Amino acid sequence: MTVAIIGAYQFDEAGRRLATLPMAGMALVERQARCAAMIGAHPIYLLGEGDDPALAEIVGRLVRDGIDVHAIDGLPAAADAIALDTPVLLIADGSLADADLLARLCDAHVPALAVVADGDGRENYERIDATARWAGAALIDGKRVGDTAAMLGSWDPVSTLLRRAVQEEATRVDVGQVPPMLAREAGDAEAAEDILYEATARSPRDWIERFVLLPLEGQALPQLLSRQIGTDGPADAASIAAIFGSILALGGWRWPALIALLLVAPLTGMAERLERLHARPIKRARAHRLVLLIGSLVAACGLALQLALATHQWGWLLLAGVLVASLVLLDEERGEAPPPWLPRTITLPWPMLLFALMGRWGTGLAALTLWSAASYVAMRVRRWRTQD
């Protein structure tokens, strides 16, 4: 078990608590706590006044999401609650270290410091020697917390813990060329928000995502954040759209079904983007993925059934079966870095839109089936060659 202590006691020049500055639709310290919780840290102590109303509201939101978090008045209160041999993740006030960096720290030997090379524009980071500065996150243990609390006096608790770790020649974890943002005022939080937008944009998984879906997400994301919409809203909407799309397709309502299915991919993408921004996992994620898969495949079968009834050619059902089977098998062949030309179940309605606009629904179904089946064969051949 790893405990986390997050600084939440500093104020900017305008008298606002840094920890409560708004950023990406949440308070700054809320994102810090969610990143710590994402790597399994618990309990999480916010080092500020426990009776501060703003901190109490943040703690309430986190607790409602199942995160074990407490606002405490000082380091001695944390020291009393932490066993001597317990690893402690220390996050500085305003440091926006992401979950990946925190996980790397937790894998290091105690004590450990996240460091960044000294250079221009890094004056806000606390210097630890002639060549390096502290990047705002460290791994210590309960004994060091207790020893520091016993001799703290009026000194800054986080800086004091940092100095003790430096004196003990702590392991250094290099954060690379792009250090975590360190907010010291409202303008810093706004700049960090823009950086987070870019950092959480995933690499496109196929051509449709690159040229269609990512631009749509970029337009919609600020609107979602301004309305404080969480990860579950778009994910639930995507599942509902998939269910309605499949029902409408079975009933022969082609255009309404297609419109519903076109919404599935961008809604799913926005939910995943918000998940990374807020460090808040999508609830029922596996159930959502299953609903999206079944909904899209049932919709394809529904279109094939309507084509068969209209033409009395039951080969359309066989064609849909090949499409469904190849898409399911492709999921097993996709791997971690699939080529961008591979079809994905939730993005297939977008190329179908081109055929629908020409009134060539049957041609579209045949083309998508050929694309999916050929892609599966190509991936199998690729695997055989790799194995040989």
PLY file of the C-alpha trace (Angstrom):
ply
format ascii 1.0
element vertex 388
property float x
property float y
property float z
element edge 387
property int vertex1
property int vertex2
end_header
0.00 0.00 0.00
1.20 3.50 -0.86
-0.10 6.59 0.93
-0.17 10.01 -0.77
0.36 13.45 0.77
-0.56 16.41 -1.45
0.33 19.98 -0.57
-2.76 22.21 -0.38
-1.65 25.06 1.86
-0.12 27.70 -0.43
-1.86 30.82 -1.76
-1.27 32.95 -4.84
-0.73 36.73 -4.81
-4.50 37.31 -4.97
-5.02 35.27 -1.78
-6.54 32.24 -3.53
-5.57 28.76 -2.42
-3.56 27.21 -5.26
-5.12 23.80 -4.68
-8.61 25.11 -5.44
-7.79 26.88 -8.71
-10.11 25.65 -11.50
-8.52 23.59 -14.25
-10.10 21.36 -16.92
-13.49 21.38 -15.21
-12.20 20.53 -11.70
-10.04 21.92 -8.92
-6.28 21.54 -9.35
-5.88 19.39 -6.22
-8.77 17.21 -7.36
-6.83 16.18 -10.44
-3.75 15.55 -8.31
-5.75 13.29 -6.00
-7.37 11.41 -8.88
-3.98 10.75 -10.48
-2.69 9.40 -7.17
-5.79 7.24 -6.75
-5.43 5.95 -10.31
-2.11 4.29 -9.42
-3.58 2.80 -6.24
-2.48 5.30 -3.58
-4.71 5.37 -0.47
-5.46 7.01 1.80
-4.71 10.43 0.30
-4.06 13.36 2.64
-4.54 16.95 1.46
-2.12 19.01 3.52
-4.25 22.08 4.26
-6.83 23.30 6.74
-9.37 20.54 7.30
-12.14 23.05 7.98
-11.65 25.01 4.74
-15.05 24.95 2.94
-13.51 24.78 -0.55
-11.28 21.84 0.40
-14.19 20.15 2.18
-16.26 20.38 -1.02
-13.44 18.85 -3.06
-13.00 16.06 -0.54
-16.74 15.39 -0.67
-16.67 14.97 -4.46
-13.71 12.61 -4.29
-15.23 10.54 -1.50
-18.47 10.17 -3.47
-16.38 8.65 -6.26
-14.96 6.09 -3.85
-11.56 7.76 -3.25
-10.15 7.54 0.28
-9.12 11.18 0.82
-8.87 13.46 3.89
-8.03 17.13 4.42
-5.69 17.53 7.41
-4.32 20.54 9.27
-0.63 19.69 9.16
2.10 17.11 8.71
1.88 15.78 12.31
-1.70 14.64 11.64
-0.50 12.60 8.66
2.48 11.23 10.60
0.17 9.90 13.32
-1.83 7.94 10.73
1.01 6.48 8.62
3.00 3.40 9.59
6.78 3.87 9.64
7.51 1.48 6.76
4.66 2.65 4.50
5.75 4.22 1.18
4.47 7.80 0.90
3.93 9.58 -2.41
4.61 13.29 -1.90
3.10 15.76 -4.38
3.96 19.45 -4.12
1.36 22.21 -4.05
0.39 22.95 -7.66
2.43 20.12 -9.22
0.54 18.44 -12.06
2.53 15.22 -12.20
0.53 12.69 -14.21
-0.26 9.11 -13.25
2.57 7.69 -15.39
5.22 9.71 -13.54
3.71 8.84 -10.16
3.74 5.15 -11.08
7.42 5.36 -12.08
8.22 6.96 -8.73
6.36 4.22 -6.85
8.50 1.62 -8.63
11.72 3.28 -7.39
13.53 2.68 -4.11
12.67 4.93 -1.16
13.58 7.77 -1.11
13.17 8.91 -4.72
12.75 12.30 -6.38
11.29 13.28 -9.74
13.82 15.68 -11.23
14.16 17.91 -14.26
17.35 19.37 -15.69
18.00 23.01 -14.85
17.41 25.46 -17.67
15.57 28.53 -18.91
11.92 28.77 -17.94
12.25 26.38 -15.02
12.75 28.92 -12.24
9.51 27.86 -10.50
10.92 24.39 -9.84
12.86 24.13 -6.58
16.59 23.77 -7.12
18.23 20.72 -5.53
21.77 21.14 -6.90
23.72 22.95 -9.63
22.22 20.92 -12.50
18.80 19.67 -11.38
15.51 20.90 -9.98
12.70 19.07 -8.23
9.76 18.28 -10.53
7.21 18.34 -7.70
6.81 14.65 -6.78
8.76 12.29 -4.52
8.58 8.91 -2.81
9.47 8.78 0.89
8.16 6.68 3.79
6.25 7.03 7.03
9.39 7.23 9.17
10.68 10.24 7.26
7.27 11.90 7.54
7.26 11.30 11.32
10.84 12.52 11.81
10.15 15.67 9.81
6.88 16.37 11.64
8.69 16.10 14.98
11.21 18.83 14.10
9.20 20.90 11.65
8.45 24.09 13.58
7.28 26.81 11.20
9.13 25.51 8.13
7.42 24.57 4.87
6.55 20.85 5.31
6.96 19.77 1.68
10.23 21.65 1.17
11.56 20.22 4.44
10.73 16.66 3.35
12.39 17.40 0.00
15.60 18.64 1.66
15.83 15.53 3.85
15.47 13.33 0.75
18.19 15.28 -1.08
20.55 14.98 1.88
20.00 11.21 1.85
21.03 11.08 -1.82
17.61 9.91 -2.98
17.17 8.00 -6.23
16.47 10.43 -9.07
13.73 9.74 -11.60
14.22 11.92 -14.69
10.94 13.29 -16.04
12.45 14.01 -19.48
12.24 17.11 -21.60
8.67 18.07 -20.63
8.36 18.41 -16.83
4.96 18.39 -15.13
3.36 21.82 -15.02
3.81 23.70 -11.74
0.97 26.14 -11.05
1.72 29.20 -8.93
-1.20 31.45 -9.94
-4.47 31.35 -11.90
-2.68 32.02 -15.20
-0.49 28.96 -14.65
-3.58 26.78 -14.15
-5.05 28.07 -17.41
-1.79 27.33 -19.24
-1.71 23.88 -17.67
-5.23 23.27 -18.93
-4.12 23.93 -22.52
-1.12 21.62 -22.06
-3.37 18.89 -20.69
-5.66 19.16 -23.71
-2.70 18.39 -25.95
-1.16 15.77 -23.67
-4.36 13.76 -23.37
-5.06 13.69 -27.10
-4.45 10.09 -28.07
-2.68 8.99 -31.22
-5.34 8.23 -33.85
-6.04 4.52 -34.20
-7.26 4.69 -37.80
-7.74 7.14 -40.67
-11.35 7.90 -39.75
-10.31 8.86 -36.25
-7.47 11.04 -37.55
-9.42 13.02 -40.14
-12.98 13.00 -38.77
-13.28 12.16 -35.09
-10.34 14.02 -33.51
-11.40 17.37 -35.06
-14.94 16.79 -33.77
-13.61 16.03 -30.29
-11.49 19.18 -30.32
-14.58 21.28 -31.01
-16.81 19.53 -28.47
-14.39 19.09 -25.56
-14.35 22.74 -24.31
-18.14 22.73 -24.34
-18.24 19.57 -22.22
-15.72 20.96 -19.75
-17.52 24.29 -19.41
-20.69 22.38 -18.49
-18.74 20.14 -16.07
-19.85 16.97 -17.87
-17.95 13.94 -16.61
-16.69 10.82 -18.34
-19.83 8.78 -17.82
-22.19 11.12 -19.69
-20.67 10.64 -23.17
-20.03 6.92 -22.49
-23.67 6.35 -21.52
-24.83 8.36 -24.53
-22.67 6.22 -26.85
-24.22 3.03 -25.47
-27.75 4.43 -25.86
-26.98 5.46 -29.44
-25.69 1.95 -30.22
-28.81 0.34 -28.76
-31.19 2.64 -30.63
-29.18 2.24 -33.83
-29.47 -1.53 -33.69
-33.22 -1.43 -32.96
-33.87 1.07 -35.76
-31.80 -1.00 -38.21
-33.77 -4.15 -37.40
-36.98 -2.18 -37.98
-35.85 -0.98 -41.41
-35.28 2.68 -40.44
-31.97 2.98 -42.25
-31.20 6.68 -41.99
-32.22 7.12 -38.33
-30.18 4.00 -37.51
-27.14 5.29 -39.38
-27.35 8.71 -37.72
-27.49 7.07 -34.29
-24.51 4.86 -35.09
-22.51 7.79 -36.45
-22.67 9.31 -32.97
-21.18 6.27 -31.25
-17.52 6.80 -32.20
-17.21 10.54 -31.36
-19.09 10.08 -28.08
-16.80 7.19 -27.15
-13.75 9.26 -28.07
-14.91 12.18 -25.94
-15.51 9.87 -22.97
-11.98 8.46 -23.31
-10.51 11.97 -23.62
-12.35 13.14 -20.51
-11.17 10.01 -18.72
-7.55 11.01 -19.33
-8.17 14.69 -18.55
-9.95 14.07 -15.26
-7.99 10.93 -14.29
-11.43 9.44 -13.63
-12.06 5.93 -15.04
-15.26 5.32 -16.97
-17.69 3.35 -14.84
-18.88 0.08 -16.34
-16.25 0.43 -19.10
-16.36 -3.27 -20.06
-20.16 -3.22 -20.24
-20.01 -0.14 -22.48
-17.55 -1.83 -24.86
-19.78 -4.91 -25.07
-22.89 -2.83 -25.78
-21.09 -0.87 -28.52
-19.84 -4.07 -30.16
-23.17 -5.89 -30.04
-25.14 -2.81 -31.11
-22.99 -2.17 -34.18
-23.00 -5.83 -35.25
-26.77 -6.20 -34.75
-27.26 -3.06 -36.85
-25.24 -4.63 -39.69
-27.39 -7.76 -39.47
-30.50 -5.59 -39.43
-29.47 -3.87 -42.67
-28.72 -7.24 -44.26
-32.14 -8.57 -43.19
-33.93 -5.60 -44.74
-31.95 -5.99 -47.98
-32.82 -9.70 -48.04
-36.52 -9.02 -47.53
-36.51 -6.36 -50.25
-34.61 -8.40 -52.86
-35.46 -11.98 -51.79
-31.72 -12.68 -51.96
-30.76 -14.31 -48.67
-27.09 -14.07 -49.45
-27.18 -10.68 -47.76
-27.45 -12.47 -44.43
-24.40 -14.57 -45.27
-22.56 -11.34 -46.14
-23.48 -9.84 -42.76
-22.30 -13.01 -41.04
-18.89 -12.71 -42.74
-18.70 -9.04 -41.69
-19.55 -9.82 -38.08
-17.15 -12.76 -37.87
-14.23 -10.88 -39.44
-14.71 -7.85 -37.17
-14.79 -10.03 -34.06
-11.70 -11.95 -35.18
-9.91 -8.71 -36.05
-10.21 -7.56 -32.45
-7.99 -10.49 -31.47
-5.45 -9.71 -34.20
-5.28 -5.95 -33.67
-2.42 -5.86 -31.16
-1.00 -2.77 -29.45
-0.02 -0.82 -32.58
-2.40 -1.82 -35.38
-1.99 -0.35 -38.86
-4.29 2.66 -39.52
-6.11 0.92 -42.41
-7.70 -1.70 -40.14
-11.50 -1.26 -39.80
-12.95 -0.70 -36.34
-16.49 -1.67 -35.42
-17.56 1.69 -34.01
-16.12 3.72 -36.92
-17.60 1.64 -39.77
-20.78 3.78 -39.98
-18.67 6.68 -41.27
-17.56 5.04 -44.56
-21.08 3.60 -44.87
-22.32 7.22 -44.89
-20.69 7.75 -48.30
-22.60 4.84 -49.82
-25.84 5.83 -48.09
-25.66 9.32 -49.60
-25.56 7.66 -53.03
-28.42 5.35 -52.11
-26.13 2.29 -52.40
-26.78 0.58 -49.10
-26.14 -2.91 -50.44
-22.92 -1.86 -52.16
-21.80 -0.27 -48.90
-22.45 -3.45 -46.91
-20.56 -5.51 -49.49
-17.62 -3.06 -49.54
-17.34 -3.02 -45.74
-17.47 -6.82 -45.64
-14.73 -7.11 -48.26
-12.60 -4.56 -46.39
-13.02 -6.32 -43.05
-12.46 -9.85 -44.39
-9.41 -8.80 -46.45
-7.97 -7.00 -43.42
-8.33 -10.12 -41.30
-6.58 -12.25 -43.93
-3.80 -9.64 -44.23
-3.28 -9.61 -40.45
-3.13 -13.41 -40.32
-0.55 -13.50 -43.11
1.41 -10.81 -41.31
1.44 -12.87 -38.12
2.54 -16.05 -39.93
5.44 -14.19 -41.52
6.46 -12.74 -38.16
6.40 -16.16 -36.53
8.50 -17.65 -39.31
0 1
1 2
2 3
3 4
4 5
5 6
6 7
7 8
8 9
9 10
10 11
11 12
12 13
13 14
14 15
15 16
16 17
17 18
18 19
19 20
20 21
21 22
22 23
23 24
24 25
25 26
26 27
27 28
28 29
29 30
30 31
31 32
32 33
33 34
34 35
35 36
36 37
37 38
38 39
39 40
40 41
41 42
42 43
43 44
44 45
45 46
46 47
47 48
48 49
49 50
50 51
51 52
52 53
53 54
54 55
55 56
56 57
57 58
58 59
59 60
60 61
61 62
62 63
63 64
64 65
65 66
66 67
67 68
68 69
69 70
70 71
71 72
72 73
73 74
74 75
75 76
76 77
77 78
78 79
79 80
80 81
81 82
82 83
83 84
84 85
85 86
86 87
87 88
88 89
89 90
90 91
91 92
92 93
93 94
94 95
95 96
96 97
97 98
98 99
99 100
100 101
101 102
102 103
103 104
104 105
105 106
106 107
107 108
108 109
109 110
110 111
111 112
112 113
113 114
114 115
115 116
116 117
117 118
118 119
119 120
120 121
121 122
122 123
123 124
124 125
125 126
126 127
127 128
128 129
129 130
130 131
131 132
132 133
133 134
134 135
135 136
136 137
137 138
138 139
139 140
140 141
141 142
142 143
143 144
144 145
145 146
146 147
147 148
148 149
149 150
150 151
151 152
152 153
153 154
154 155
155 156
156 157
157 158
158 159
159 160
160 161
161 162
162 163
163 164
164 165
165 166
166 167
167 168
168 169
169 170
170 171
171 172
172 173
173 174
174 175
175 176
176 177
177 178
178 179
179 180
180 181
181 182
182 183
183 184
184 185
185 186
186 187
187 188
188 189
189 190
190 191
191 192
192 193
193 194
194 195
195 196
196 197
197 198
198 199
199 200
200 201
201 202
202 203
203 204
204 205
205 206
206 207
207 208
208 209
209 210
210 211
211 212
212 213
213 214
214 215
215 216
216 217
217 218
218 219
219 220
220 221
221 222
222 223
223 224
224 225
225 226
226 227
227 228
228 229
229 230
230 231
231 232
232 233
233 234
234 235
235 236
236 237
237 238
238 239
239 240
240 241
241 242
242 243
243 244
244 245
245 246
246 247
247 248
248 249
249 250
250 251
251 252
252 253
253 254
254 255
255 256
256 257
257 258
258 259
259 260
260 261
261 262
262 263
263 264
264 265
265 266
266 267
267 268
268 269
269 270
270 271
271 272
272 273
273 274
274 275
275 276
276 277
277 278
278 279
279 280
280 281
281 282
282 283
283 284
284 285
285 286
286 287
287 288
288 289
289 290
290 291
291 292
292 293
293 294
294 295
295 296
296 297
297 298
298 299
299 300
300 301
301 302
302 303
303 304
304 305
305 306
306 307
307 308
308 309
309 310
310 311
311 312
312 313
313 314
314 315
315 316
316 317
317 318
318 319
319 320
320 321
321 322
322 323
323 324
324 325
325 326
326 327
327 328
328 329
329 330
330 331
331 332
332 333
333 334
334 335
335 336
336 337
337 338
338 339
339 340
340 341
341 342
342 343
343 344
344 345
345 346
346 347
347 348
348 349
349 350
350 351
351 352
352 353
353 354
354 355
355 356
356 357
357 358
358 359
359 360
360 361
361 362
362 363
363 364
364 365
365 366
366 367
367 368
368 369
369 370
370 371
371 372
372 373
373 374
374 375
375 376
376 377
377 378
378 379
379 380
380 381
381 382
382 383
383 384
384 385
385 386
386 387
